[in-house]
Amino acid sequence: MQQFKYKGYDAYGKRVDGEMSAATIEEVERRVGAQSVTIIAIVPVGSAKRGSKAADDSASTPKRVGRPVSDADVAGILRDLAIMAETGVPFVEALDAAIETARTQVIEQALRRFKGEIVGGKGLSAAMRSANNLFPLIVCDMVKIAEEGGRLDKALNSAAIYVERSADLRRKVMNAMLYPIVLSVIACGTIIVLVTFVAPRFADIFKKMGAKIPFATQLMLSVGTFIREHPFQVVGTVVGSFFLLRTFLRMPAVNKACAAFLLKVPVLGELLKRLAFSRAFQSIATLLASNVSMLSALDHGSKVAGNPVISQALLAARNSVEHGASLSDSLRDTRVFPPVLVRMVSVGERTGRLHLLMANTAAHMEEEVDGRLKALVSIVEPCMIVVMGCIVGAITMSIIVPLYSVVQSVH
């Protein structure tokens, strides 16, 4: 017989720790499972150090080898773990099943590290934080609260829903922007081909015919000739300028100034505001529903908002709440959140249904963002086509005008 220590959760989600004498780990699982306890770890007494060493070895595995883990993969893992926790499957067995069905090497490595941390004696939320950045911090906080007295299966299920909704919102934004991006690439490629390869062929023709070349045509020919003769320098300059501009825009002061400017742009500014509000309110509502403190929820909301102006406003509201102010008053004082959102928060505070109202508000704003994105794209598409046509027309005219002047002089 050997002594085993086990950790788990009872049918009410309460943490259970104990020790039992048994011949095998399977016997411990069977006996403890008969008590309606969901097991997350079983460790033989005296092997804690070996488990810790295994966790340390797992910690030394390289991070983010291969393709990054998608939100869909993370949501699937969380939902599978939630189902197994709800049905009473031991957590280590649930992880073994998730490891066997892992779609990529990155996910498998992260889950093995996760399992190693749990077997080594770490709590579930602490192990999640060490799992190669597999789980978002908001999920770790939700599980931490569940460990302290909540329902683990519900926390995992809520986390899966949150990750899925975040991924769905991101996918809608990317799908809406896909066509304009493709059209822009085609337009730029067409212009480069015309200026670099088509227009310079007419330079010798103009010279032989003695045509009078306008300044615009001469400038275009000079640009095309320079690109053809110095392609590597041009490509290097463009790439270097791109990275330099990106570094400049990532500077906190510049980033905040650009964000503030974009929020004031008609149509686009309102869309960006609603997108940031929906992200922040969705995360705050999910955390509050999982009994995470208001201060931590506001911290996470500021991190996922995606706009520095709104993130700073949420942090300012957090500081006010920390000093005793209500959330609605704190949001109103920032002068960033629209009155309708502040009223919704105020109603939620008075009725005790703050997380429900914030979740419904976030869902409504997501629908509005989707509709506004489609409307904006429907306006941008013809505008881009017109602009592209004007540029190509201008290039064509710069070639036709000298030819026309030569024909006129012959007559």
N, C-alpha and C positions, 0 to 999 in steps of 0.2 A: 504493500500500500504506500502511496505517496501523497504528500500534502499539495493542494493546488489553491491558488488565490484566483478569485473571479470577480469581474465587474459587469454590471448590467443595469437594466431598467425594468421595473415591475409594470404591471398592467396600467398603472396610473402615471407612468412616466417618471417615477421617483428613482433616484440613484440607489443601487444595491451593490454593496461590497461584502464579500465573505470569503471564507476559507473552508475547504472540504477535503477529507481523505478519500482517495479513490485509486483504483488500479490504473486507469487510463483517463486521458482528457475526454474521450467520448463518453465515459461514464459520468463525468462531471457535467457535461453538456446535457445528458439525458436527465439526470437527477435535478439539476437546477431548472432546466426547461419545464419540467413537470410542475414547478412552482409558479408558472406563468411569468418567468423572468427572461427578458431578451438579453442574451449574453453578448458583450462586445469584446471581452478579453478573458483568457484563462492562462495563467502563468504558473508553472511549477515553483514551489517555494524554494528559494536559493538560486533561481535562474534569472533574477531581476538584472543582475549585472551582465549576464550573457545577452539578455534581451536588449539592454541599453547599448551593448557593444554592437549588436545587429542593427539597431537604429542608427548608431553612429556610422556604421559601414554604409547603410542605405543613404545617410545624409551626404556621403562623399560622392554619390553618383552625380554625373554631370547634369546640369540643369538645362531644360528646354532643348534637348537634342532632337532635331527633326522639326516637323510641322507643329506650330503652336496648337494647343488644345482649344477646340471651338466651344462656344457656349452650348451648342446642341449636344455635344458629347458630355459636358459637365452636367447639364440638365438630365440627360439619360441616366448617368451614374447616380445622381441624387434620387431620382424617382425609383430606380431599382432598389437602392438601399432603403428607401422609405417603405416600399412594399414588403421587403423582407423583414424590416424591423416591426412592421404592423402584424405580420403573420407569425412572429416569434422565432424566425430563423436566427441562429447565433451570428453575431455581427462579423466575426472572422470568416465564417463560411460564406456570408454574403459578399465579403471582399474577395474571397477566392473565386467566387462565381463572376464577379466583375472583372477580375484580372484575366480570367480565361476568355472572356468575351471582349476584351479591350481591342479597339480598332487599330490603334497605333502603338508603336514602341514607347512614345512619350507617355501615353496614358498608362501603359503597363508599368513603366518605371515609377511613375508617380504613385500609383495604387500600391505597389510593393513597398515603397517608402512609407506610405500611409499605414499599411498593415504592420510593418516593422515597428513603427512608433507605438501603435496600440498594444502589440504584444509585449513591447518593452515597458509597458506600464503607464504610458501617457494617456491623458484624458482625450476624448474624441475631438473636441474643438482644438486643443493644442496640437494634436496629430494632423488635423486638417491644415493648420497654418504651416506645417512643415512639409506638406505633400507637394513639393516642387511647384508651388503657386497654382496648383490644380483648382483649388476652390477659392472663390472671391472672399474677401474679408467679411463682407456682409453675411455670407453663409456661415462663416466661422462664429460670428457673434450670435447668430440665431441658434446654432447648435449649443453654444456655451450656455445660453439661457435655458435651453431644454435640459442640459445636464444638471442644472441647479434645481430642477423641479418641474419642468414642462414635459410635453409629450414629444419624444424624439422623432417618431414617425411623422407627426404633424409638422414639426420644424423642418425636417428634410423635404417633405412634400411642398411646404410653402417656399422653401429655398429653390426647389426645382421650378415651381411656377414663376418665381421672380426672374430666374435666369432665362427661362423660355420667353417671357414677355420682353425682357431687355434685348434678347437676340432678335425677336420679331420686330421690335421697333427699329433696331439698327438695320435689319434687312430691308425694311420698307424705305428707309432713307437711302440706302445704297441702290436699291432698285430704281428709285425715282431719279437718282443722279446718274445712272448708268448711261442712258441715251444721250444726255447733253455731253457727257465726257467722251463717249465714242464719236459723237459729231464733231467735237472740238479737235480730237486727234486727227480725224479725217481732213478737217479744214486746214489744220496746220500742215499736214503732210502734203496736201494739194498745193498750198501756197509755196512750200519749200521746193517742190518739184518744178513748179512753174518758174520761180525766180532763179533756181540753181541750174536747171538743165534745159528748159525750153527757151527762156528769154535770152540767155547768152548766145544761142545759135543765131539770133538775128543781129548780133553786133557786127559781125563781118559783112552781112548783107547791107546793113545801113552804111557801113564804111565804103563799100564798093560802089554803092549807088549815090554816095555823096549826100545822103539825107541829113537834114537838120534835125538833130536829136534834142528833144525837150529835156529840161533839167530832171523831171521826174523819171523819165525813161533812162537817162544817163545814170541816175542814182540807183535805180533798180538793177541795171546791167552791172554796175560796179559792185553792188552787194552780191549778186549771183556769181560774178567772177571770183571775188574774194573767198566765198564759201567753197567754190570748186577747187581753188588752189591751196586753201588752208583748212581742210575739213577737220583735222584733229584739233587744231587750235580753237576752232569754232565750237566743236563738241565739248572740249575741255572747259571753255569759257562758260558755256551754257550750264553744264553740270555744276561747275564751281559756283556760279551765281545762284543756282537753285539751292545748294546746300548753305551758302552764305545767307541767303534770304530766309531760309527755314530757321537757321540758328538765330537770326535777328528777331524773327517773329516769335520765337520761343522765349525771348527775354521777358521776365514778368511784367515789367512796365509797358513794353511794346504790345505784349499779348493782351493785357488788360485794355490798353487804349484801342486796339483794333476791335476787341470784343464790344467795347462800349460804342464804337462807331457803327458796327454792324447792327447792333440792336436798334439804332436810330434810323436805319435804312427802311423806307416804306416797303411793306409786304414781307420782305426778307427778315426784317427785325422782329416782327410779330411772330413769324414762324420759328425763328431761333429761340425766342422767349418761351413759347409754348413747348418746344422740344425739351428745353432745359428744365422747365417746371414739371413736365410729365416724368422725366427721369428722376428728378429729386423727390417728388411726391410719392412716386411708386416705391422707391427704396425706403423712404421714411415710413410709409404706411405698412410695408411688409415687416419692418423691424418692430414697429409699435405693436403690431398684431402678435408678434412673437415675444412680447413683454421686454424688449430691449429698452433701455432708458431713453428718454427724450433727447438728452444731450448726445448720446452715442448715435442715435438715429439722425440727428441734424448734422453731425460730423460726416457720416456716410453720405447723406444727401448732398452735402457740399462737394464731396469728392466725385460723385457720379453725374453732377449737373452738366458738366462739359462746357461751362461758360464761366470765366473767371469773375465776371461782374456778379452773376447770380450766386456763385460759390461764396464770394466774399459777403454777400448779403445774408446768406444762410449762416455763415460763421458769426456775423454780427448778431443775428437773431438768437443764435445759440448762447452767446455771451449774455444777452439780455435775459434769456430764460434761466440761465445759471444764477443770475442775481435776483430772481424772483418774479420777473415779468411773465405774463401769459404769452403763449406762442403767437396768437393773433395780433396782440399789441406789438410784439417784437417784429413780426413780419411787416406790419403797417409802418413802423418807424423806419424801416430800410428804404421806403419809397421806391422799391423795385417791383414788388408783387402787386398785381392789379387788385382793386377793391373787392371784386367778386371772389377771388381766392381767399382773401383775408376774411370775408364774411363766412365762407364755407368752413374755414378753420375755427372761427369763433363759434359757429353753431356746433361743430364737432366737440369743442371743449365743453360747451354747456350741457350737451346731451350725453357725454361720455362715449361717443361713437366717432372719435377723431380719426382713428385708423381707417374705418369704413368710408367716411366721407372723403378722406384724402385718397384712398384707393379708387373710389368712383370718379373723383375729379381727375386723377391721373389717367384713368381709362378713357374718360371723355376727351381729355386733351390729346391723347394718342390718336383717337379717331379724327380729331380736328387737324392734327399735324399731317396725317395721311391724306386727308382731303385737300389741305392747303398745298402740300407738296405736289400732288397731281395737278392742281390748278396752276401752280407756279411753273411746273415743267411744261404744261401745255402752252404757256405764254412764252417761255424761254426758247422752245424749239423753233417756232417760226422766226423769232427774232434772230437766232443764230444763223438760220438759213439765209435770211435777208442780208445779214452782215457778211457772211461768207460769199454770197453772190456779188455784193458790192466790191469786195476785195478782189475777187477773181476778175470781175468786170473792169476794175481799175487797172489791173495788170495787163489784161487783154487790150484795153484802150491805149496803154502806154506803148504797146507794140504796133497797133494799127495806125495810130496817128502819124508816126514818121513815114510809114509806108504810103499812107494817103497823101502826105505832103509831096512825096516823090512823084506819085502818079499825077498830082495836080501840076507839078512843074513840067512834066513831059508834055502835057496838053497845052 
